[in-house]
Amino acid sequence: MSSPLPRHARLPLRFDAAELAIWLDRMPDAAWSRHFNTEHYEGEWRGIALIAPAGALTPLAPPERCQSVIATEWLQRFPAWQTVLDRIKAPIRSARLLSLAAGARIREHRDPDLGAPDGDVRLHIPLRTHPQVEFVLDGEAVPMVAGECWMLDLSRPHRVDNDSALERVHLVIDVARCDWLSTAIAAGLGDTPPSRPARGAREFARLRAHIHADPTLIAQLARLESAAEFTDTLLQLAGEIGLKLGADDVRNAMRQGRRAWSEQWMA
């Protein structure tokens, strides 16, 4: 399977969310370790590796290409997770329980290796989530529900905001491309719920309307030459009128604007 990936697809697999929650609660505190990518998040992001590179110094890191992988101590001690993994009929390269604490966020980034024609593909099975958790992929919020299985093209810009009072936990599985995966994606696409504009995109639309109604603000912004100064000014304006925006929201809006401008010239 080397064809381009869709942005996301809900695969035709369902798991018992209540049972998954019971298994999750059985995992001891000692099993959890801090995520190694400390520059990519705010708050607490931690995980448990179930399948990891052999001899890895950082078990939560995904394997390099062609690197062998093994079942970790935690998968061996808690084999119930294997019943979930057994339903994924693709070569599993990594499997991790990843928890994002209440109020924490994963900053926008890309995972370029996941978009390569011969790269792995990432699947997400939500175990514990909340409507106030927002997974934003390429500017759109993906409506994942506990017990579902989603393929996400994370070579595209993505981030996660947990604005709820609960931890958000997913089972995150990297698999090699294969015929089973291609078939599962194709089978799930027709039944995949549509994504929706992210909260930040909706807030930015309100900010834009506010600016367009004020010629003085338009002139003020037009004089700014630095992208950083432009972003800071927009964030200040948003705060003054009670809008919740971050720098990632502004960058995404600018990226979407450039894309729309380019696409108008395409046949």
VENPERA-V841840 format. One record per residue. N is the residue number from 1. RES is the residue in one small letter. SS is DSSP state (H for helix, E for strand, L for the rest). BURIAL is + if it has 24 or more other C-alpha atoms within 12 Angstrom, else -. Layout:
n:N res:RES ss:SS burial:BURIAL
n:N res:RES ss:SS burial:BURIAL
This chain:
n:1 res:m ss:L burial:-
n:2 res:s ss:L burial:-
n:3 res:s ss:L burial:-
n:4 res:p ss:L burial:-
n:5 res:l ss:L burial:+
n:6 res:p ss:L burial:+
n:7 res:r ss:L burial:+
n:8 res:h ss:E burial:+
n:9 res:a ss:E burial:+
n:10 res:r ss:E burial:+
n:11 res:l ss:E burial:+
n:12 res:p ss:E burial:+
n:13 res:l ss:E burial:+
n:14 res:r ss:E burial:+
n:15 res:f ss:L burial:+
n:16 res:d ss:L burial:-
n:17 res:a ss:H burial:+
n:18 res:a ss:H burial:-
n:19 res:e ss:H burial:-
n:20 res:l ss:H burial:+
n:21 res:a ss:H burial:+
n:22 res:i ss:H burial:-
n:23 res:w ss:H burial:+
n:24 res:l ss:H burial:+
n:25 res:d ss:H burial:-
n:26 res:r ss:L burial:-
n:27 res:m ss:L burial:+
n:28 res:p ss:L burial:-
n:29 res:d ss:H burial:-
n:30 res:a ss:H burial:-
n:31 res:a ss:H burial:+
n:32 res:w ss:L burial:+
n:33 res:s ss:E burial:+
n:34 res:r ss:E burial:+
n:35 res:h ss:L burial:+
n:36 res:f ss:L burial:-
n:37 res:n ss:L burial:-
n:38 res:t ss:H burial:-
n:39 res:e ss:H burial:-
n:40 res:h ss:H burial:-
n:41 res:y ss:E burial:+
n:42 res:e ss:E burial:+
n:43 res:g ss:L burial:+
n:44 res:e ss:L burial:+
n:45 res:w ss:E burial:+
n:46 res:r ss:E burial:+
n:47 res:g ss:E burial:+
n:48 res:i ss:E burial:+
n:49 res:a ss:E burial:+
n:50 res:l ss:E burial:+
n:51 res:i ss:E burial:+
n:52 res:a ss:E burial:+
n:53 res:p ss:E burial:+
n:54 res:a ss:L burial:+
n:55 res:g ss:L burial:-
n:56 res:a ss:L burial:-
n:57 res:l ss:L burial:-
n:58 res:t ss:L burial:-
n:59 res:p ss:L burial:+
n:60 res:l ss:L burial:+
n:61 res:a ss:L burial:+
n:62 res:p ss:L burial:+
n:63 res:p ss:L burial:+
n:64 res:e ss:L burial:-
n:65 res:r ss:L burial:-
n:66 res:c ss:L burial:-
n:67 res:q ss:L burial:-
n:68 res:s ss:L burial:-
n:69 res:v ss:E burial:+
n:70 res:i ss:E burial:+
n:71 res:a ss:E burial:+
n:72 res:t ss:L burial:+
n:73 res:e ss:H burial:-
n:74 res:w ss:H burial:+
n:75 res:l ss:H burial:+
n:76 res:q ss:H burial:-
n:77 res:r ss:H burial:-
n:78 res:f ss:L burial:+
n:79 res:p ss:L burial:-
n:80 res:a ss:H burial:-
n:81 res:w ss:H burial:+
n:82 res:q ss:H burial:+
n:83 res:t ss:H burial:-
n:84 res:v ss:H burial:+
n:85 res:l ss:H burial:+
n:86 res:d ss:L burial:-
n:87 res:r ss:L burial:-
n:88 res:i ss:L burial:+
n:89 res:k ss:L burial:-
n:90 res:a ss:L burial:+
n:91 res:p ss:L burial:+
n:92 res:i ss:E burial:+
n:93 res:r ss:E burial:+
n:94 res:s ss:E burial:+
n:95 res:a ss:E burial:+
n:96 res:r ss:E burial:+
n:97 res:l ss:E burial:+
n:98 res:l ss:E burial:+
n:99 res:s ss:E burial:+
n:100 res:l ss:E burial:+
n:101 res:a ss:L burial:+
n:102 res:a ss:L burial:+
n:103 res:g ss:L burial:+
n:104 res:a ss:L burial:+
n:105 res:r ss:E burial:+
n:106 res:i ss:E burial:+
n:107 res:r ss:E burial:+
n:108 res:e ss:E burial:+
n:109 res:h ss:E burial:+
n:110 res:r ss:L burial:-
n:111 res:d ss:L burial:+
n:112 res:p ss:H burial:-
n:113 res:d ss:H burial:-
n:114 res:l ss:H burial:+
n:115 res:g ss:H burial:+
n:116 res:a ss:L burial:-
n:117 res:p ss:L burial:-
n:118 res:d ss:L burial:-
n:119 res:g ss:L burial:+
n:120 res:d ss:L burial:+
n:121 res:v ss:E burial:+
n:122 res:r ss:E burial:+
n:123 res:l ss:E burial:+
n:124 res:h ss:E burial:+
n:125 res:i ss:E burial:+
n:126 res:p ss:E burial:+
n:127 res:l ss:E burial:+
n:128 res:r ss:E burial:+
n:129 res:t ss:L burial:+
n:130 res:h ss:L burial:+
n:131 res:p ss:L burial:-
n:132 res:q ss:L burial:+
n:133 res:v ss:E burial:+
n:134 res:e ss:E burial:+
n:135 res:f ss:E burial:+
n:136 res:v ss:E burial:+
n:137 res:l ss:E burial:+
n:138 res:d ss:L burial:+
n:139 res:g ss:L burial:+
n:140 res:e ss:E burial:+
n:141 res:a ss:E burial:+
n:142 res:v ss:L burial:+
n:143 res:p ss:L burial:+
n:144 res:m ss:L burial:+
n:145 res:v ss:L burial:+
n:146 res:a ss:L burial:+
n:147 res:g ss:L burial:+
n:148 res:e ss:E burial:+
n:149 res:c ss:E burial:+
n:150 res:w ss:E burial:+
n:151 res:m ss:E burial:+
n:152 res:l ss:E burial:+
n:153 res:d ss:L burial:+
n:154 res:l ss:L burial:+
n:155 res:s ss:L burial:+
n:156 res:r ss:L burial:+
n:157 res:p ss:L burial:+
n:158 res:h ss:E burial:+
n:159 res:r ss:E burial:+
n:160 res:v ss:E burial:+
n:161 res:d ss:E burial:+
n:162 res:n ss:E burial:+
n:163 res:d ss:L burial:+
n:164 res:s ss:L burial:-
n:165 res:a ss:L burial:-
n:166 res:l ss:L burial:-
n:167 res:e ss:L burial:+
n:168 res:r ss:E burial:+
n:169 res:v ss:E burial:+
n:170 res:h ss:E burial:+
n:171 res:l ss:E burial:+
n:172 res:v ss:E burial:+
n:173 res:i ss:E burial:+
n:174 res:d ss:E burial:+
n:175 res:v ss:E burial:+
n:176 res:a ss:L burial:+
n:177 res:r ss:L burial:+
n:178 res:c ss:L burial:-
n:179 res:d ss:H burial:-
n:180 res:w ss:H burial:-
n:181 res:l ss:H burial:+
n:182 res:s ss:H burial:+
n:183 res:t ss:H burial:-
n:184 res:a ss:H burial:+
n:185 res:i ss:H burial:+
n:186 res:a ss:H burial:-
n:187 res:a ss:H burial:-
n:188 res:g ss:H burial:+
n:189 res:l ss:H burial:-
n:190 res:g ss:L burial:-
n:191 res:d ss:L burial:-
n:192 res:t ss:L burial:+
n:193 res:p ss:L burial:-
n:194 res:p ss:L burial:-
n:195 res:s ss:L burial:-
n:196 res:r ss:E burial:-
n:197 res:p ss:E burial:+
n:198 res:a ss:L burial:+
n:199 res:r ss:H burial:+
n:200 res:g ss:H burial:+
n:201 res:a ss:H burial:+
n:202 res:r ss:H burial:-
n:203 res:e ss:H burial:+
n:204 res:f ss:H burial:+
n:205 res:a ss:H burial:+
n:206 res:r ss:H burial:-
n:207 res:l ss:H burial:+
n:208 res:r ss:H burial:+
n:209 res:a ss:H burial:-
n:210 res:h ss:H burial:-
n:211 res:i ss:H burial:-
n:212 res:h ss:H burial:-
n:213 res:a ss:L burial:-
n:214 res:d ss:L burial:-
n:215 res:p ss:H burial:-
n:216 res:t ss:H burial:-
n:217 res:l ss:H burial:-
n:218 res:i ss:H burial:-
n:219 res:a ss:H burial:-
n:220 res:q ss:H burial:-
n:221 res:l ss:H burial:-
n:222 res:a ss:H burial:-
n:223 res:r ss:L burial:-
n:224 res:l ss:L burial:-
n:225 res:e ss:L burial:-
n:226 res:s ss:L burial:-
n:227 res:a ss:H burial:-
n:228 res:a ss:H burial:-
n:229 res:e ss:H burial:-
n:230 res:f ss:H burial:-
n:231 res:t ss:H burial:+
n:232 res:d ss:H burial:-
n:233 res:t ss:H burial:+
n:234 res:l ss:H burial:+
n:235 res:l ss:H burial:+
n:236 res:q ss:H burial:-
n:237 res:l ss:H burial:+
n:238 res:a ss:H burial:+
n:239 res:g ss:H burial:-
n:240 res:e ss:H burial:-
n:241 res:i ss:L burial:-
n:242 res:g ss:L burial:-
n:243 res:l ss:L burial:+
n:244 res:k ss:L burial:+
n:245 res:l ss:L burial:+
n:246 res:g ss:L burial:+
n:247 res:a ss:H burial:+
n:248 res:d ss:H burial:+
n:249 res:d ss:H burial:+
n:250 res:v ss:H burial:+
n:251 res:r ss:H burial:+
n:252 res:n ss:H burial:+
n:253 res:a ss:H burial:+
n:254 res:m ss:H burial:-
n:255 res:r ss:H burial:-
n:256 res:q ss:H burial:-
n:257 res:g ss:H burial:-
n:258 res:r ss:H burial:-
n:259 res:r ss:H burial:-
n:260 res:a ss:H burial:-
n:261 res:w ss:H burial:-
n:262 res:s ss:H burial:-
n:263 res:e ss:H burial:-
n:264 res:q ss:L burial:-
n:265 res:w ss:L burial:-
n:266 res:m ss:L burial:-
n:267 res:a ss:L burial:-
